[in-house]
């Protein structure tokens, strides 16, 4: 993987860059649609590629490991071929999913024992086995196995968790360096900064992660219930330490406002289920604000979803029609809303990039923050 930094905003820490992988280029800042089990829910790969113009998507190691299973993915020649996706893929390590199974998992220095949410079967992840799994999946960017803390948590717990993450990183990174990709395409490995909401721990973790000189770095353990301002504080602390010439990935974040603020603090990559999950529940993110399309006020509003269409669904369907589908529980509503929201997120990061390159990001961002938090 190669990262080229094109320009940094003079008033903020926002950056425009380009990541080159074996499966193509990614212009940053970028948002990655979440394709948990090899599918972005409700959205066809053709629409992801041609209409939304997703440059990279995210797959989930835990879920893909359980279903369809590694034998199926390997027999297909990797996830790219299995799901017919020719652009880059990033996989998380499964650490967050194991963390979310708190009642059904046990952590030791050796690894994590957990029970499947599907059938209760017992499994064991180690820093090394997670690398092997992601080798079989064939993702362009793989993540280190880490432990994600809850919020709130006390300092001692957060410190022990961070130390465990660092021990796992050391093993996982060494193992990664001594193994090879399976399908002839290069893979890269991102360590993950942890440390909960402690400035002290975040600094220690960022310094440790930076010392590995990996091709990119991630920030985990945020957007787990802490106030937004605390999240921004942690991002700023970490980004002051992480290498300037490597991409920075903020995991699992977030709202349009979170993304704009993250970009201004120097984040390059984002992912979140919010555009699709909230879309399926009737929440639309637009250039003028947030819409609950199920509300009665849209019943006879025949205007398009966006005044200036972003995707083809914005120009073809009205608010009234989408509301009708949504309250009628028609499956098409979920697809239209998901395509629209993903299109908006990709438009937002693309526009941010344009403004950084033009030198007008700060003013544009301040104006957009008002709009994207407005409820219509």
N, C-alpha and C positions, 0 to 999 in steps of 0.2 A: 504494500500500500504506500502511496505517496501523497503528501499533503502540501499544497502550495497556498500560501497566504497572499491574497491579492491586495487587500487594503484594510486598514483599521480606521474606524471613525475617530475624528479629532476631539469630539466632545464627550464620547462615551468609550467603552471598551469593545464595542460591536466590531465584528470582523467579517469580511467576505473572503472566502477561500474556495479551494477545489480539492476533493479527495479522488484519487485515481485507484481503482481496484481492477481485478481480473475480469469483472463483469461490467465495467463501465465507470464513467465519471459521475461524481456527486458534487453539485455546487452547494456551498454553505453560506449562510445558515440553512439547515434542512430539517424538515419534519418527516419522520418515518411512520407510515401507517402500520398498525399492529396486525400482523397475520399470524395469530397465536398458533394455530394448528395447520399452517400451510394455506391459510385462506383469510383474507380480510373480510370479516363478516358482511354478507349481503352485497359484496362488490366483486364483479368479474375481473379477472386479470386484464382483459382487453380494456376495460374502463380505467383501471389503475394505470395502465401503460399509456393509452392514447388520450384519454380525456382529463384525468386528474394529473397525469404526468408525474406519478410517483417515481422518484429516482432510486429509492431503496426502501425495502420493507423489512419488518422485524418478525422473526419466528421465535418460538419459545421452546427451549431445550427440554424442560420438564414435560410439557404436554406432548411434544413430538416423540420423545422417548417412550412415553406410555402408549401413545396412539398416533400414527399407525404402527410405531415400533421401528427400531433401527434396522431390522432385517428387510423391511419393506422399502425404507428410504435408500438403503445401500443397494438393494437390487434394482431400484429405479435409476441409480447413478447419481444420487444426491437430491436434495430438496429442490434445487433449481429445475431439474428435469422432471421430477415428480409432479410439481405444480405448474410446470410450463411458464417459468419466470426467468428471463434472461438477464435482468438487471441485478445489482447487488442485493445481498441479504445480510442482515445482522442478527445474530442469535444472542439472547441473554443466557445466563448460565443455569437458570433454574433456582438460583438462590432465593429470589423473592417468593417464588411459589412454595418452596420448602418452608420459608419463614411464615407464610400465611397458613400453613398446616400445623400451627403451634400445638394443637391437641394430638397430632398424629406423627410427630417427628421427635428425634433425639439427636442432639449435636454433641460430637466429641472432637478432639483435636484431629482424629483420623478422618472424619467426614460426617455426613448426615444420614441417619436412618429415617425413613419415612414410609407411610402407607399411602398407596394410590387413592385418590379421591374417586376413582372409577369403580374399583372392585375390592379395595382394602388390601391388596397384595403388598408385600414388604419389599423395599428397595433400599439401596445404599449408594449415595453419591460421594465421591472423593474429588479433590481438586484435579487429580489425574484422569479419573473416569469421565469427568465433565468435558475435559479436552478431547478425549476419545469420541464422546458422543457428538461434539460439535465438528470433529473431523468427518464423521460419517454423514452428518447433515450437510456439510460442505459450505457453510456460511462464509462470506468474505471477511466478516469481522466477528470474532467470538469474544465472549466475556469471561473474566476470571470468576471462579466460584467464591461467593462471599456470603456473609451473614448480614442481614438487614435488621436493624433494631426497631422496636416499636417507639411510638411517641405518646406520652412522655416516658423516658426511662432515666434512671439515676446514672451518675457519672461512672461509678464503678462497673456497672453492667455494660455501659457503652464502651468503656475502655477495654474490658475483656473481650467484647464482641469485635472491636477493631483489631485487637491483637490476633484473634483467631483468623479474621479476614486476611491479615498480613502473612500469617503462617501458611494459610492455604494458597495465597498468591505466590509465595516463594516456591512452593512445590509445583503449583500449576504452571507457572511461567517456565521453570526449568524443564518440566515435562513437555511443554509446547515446543520449546527450542530443540528438543531431542526427538521429535516426531515429525512426520511429513503429511501433507494433504493427500487425499485419496483420489481426486479426480483431475489432477493436472492444473488446478487453479490455486493461486496463492491465497493464504489466509493470514490474518493478523489477529493479535491478542491485545485486548484492552484491560488493564488493571482497574479496580474500582475504589475510589475514596469513600471511606465510611467515617464514623465519629459522631453520629447523632447531631445534636444542636449545640455541641460544645466547641467553642472557638479553639481551645487548646488541642482537643482531639482531632479536629478537622485539619489543623496545621500539621500535626504529627503525621496523620495519615497521608495528606497531600505530599509532604516531604518524602515519605516512604515510597509512595506510588511514583513520584517524579524520578526517584533514584534508579528505577528500572529502565528508564529511557525507552519505554515502549513506543510503538508507532502512533498510539493514541491513548487517551485516558478518559475514564468515566467518573461521574459523581453519582453515588447511590445513596439510599437511605433518606431521601427528602420526598416531599409531597406524601407523607404518611400521617398527616394530621396536624403538623406544626403550622403556626401562623405564617402567612406568605412572607411577611417582613423578616422573620427568622430564617426562612429558606433563602431569601435574597442575601442575607448577611453571610450565611454559610458559603454560598456560591462565590461571593466576593473574596472571602478569606481564602478559599481553595484556589481560585483562578489567579490570585496574586502569587501562587507558588507553582502551579502546574506549568510545564514548558509552553512558551508562547508559540513555538513553531509546530505544535502537535494539536490535532483536533480534540475538542473537549465535548463530551457527551453527557447531558443531564438526563438521567434515566427516569421515565415515567411521568414527565411533566409536559403539558398541563393545560391550563386554560389559555386562550389567546393572550390575555394580559400577562400570565406567567411567562409565556414564550417571548413576548416583546421585552419584558424586563430581563429575562435570561440572556437574550441576544445582546442587550445593552451592557451586560456584565461580562460578555466574552464567551458565551456558550455557542457552539457550532452545530450541535446535533440534539434533536429532541424526539421523543416518542410518547404516545399516550393513547389509551383506548377511548378517551373522552369524545372525539368527534363522531365515532361510530356508535358507541354505547349511548351517549346522550341523544344522538340523532334518532336512534331506534325508539327512544322515549319521547320524541317530539320536540327536542330542543335544537334549534337551528342557530348557528353562528353566522352572522352576516357582517358586511362592511359598515352597516349602520347600527348594529347592536344585536342583542340576543332576543330570539323569538320563541315563545312557546306556541307551536303551531296548532295545538289542540284547543287553544282559547277561542271562545265564541267570536271575538272581534275579527278573526280571519275568515269567518264563514262565507262572506260575500266579497272578499278581497281578491280580485282577479288579476292583481299585479304579479309580476314574476317574483321568484324567491329573492333575486338580487336586481337592483335597478340597472346595474351593468353586469350582465351575466359572466360568471367565472367558468362554469361547466355547462354542458348541453342541457342538463336537467333544469338549470336556472332559467333558460330561455324557453323551454318547452312546457313547463308546468307552473301553474299559479299557486299562490298561497291557499286559496280556497280549495283547489283540487287536492293538494297535499293534505290539508286538514281533513277533508272528506275521507281520504284513504286511511289516514291515521286513526280517526275515531271509528272507522269501520273495520279496523284491524286487518287491513289488506297488506299483504307482504310487500307489495310494490312500494308502499310508503317507507318501509325500512331502507330499501335500496336508494330511493330518491334522496332521503334525508342523509344517508351515509355518504353518498357521492357528493352532495352539496357541501357537507361539513368538511370532508377531506379536501375537496377542491378549495374551500376557503382557507384551511390551514396551509395548504401548499402555496396558495396565492399570497398569504400573509408573509411567509418566510422568503418567498421570491421577491416580493415588494420590498421587504426589509433589506435584502441583498442589493437591490437596485439603488435604494436610498443611501446605503453605505458607500457604494461605488460613486454615487453622485455627490456625496458629501453633505446630504440633507437629512440623514437618519434621525438625528436628535429631535428636530422639529416635527418630522413626520410621526415618530414614535409617540411623542407627547400628545399629538392630536388623535392618533389611533387608540391610545389608551382610554381616552374619554369615550370614543365610539364603541369599542369592543366590550366595555363594561356596562353600556347602556342597555336597559331592558325595554324593549319596544311593546 
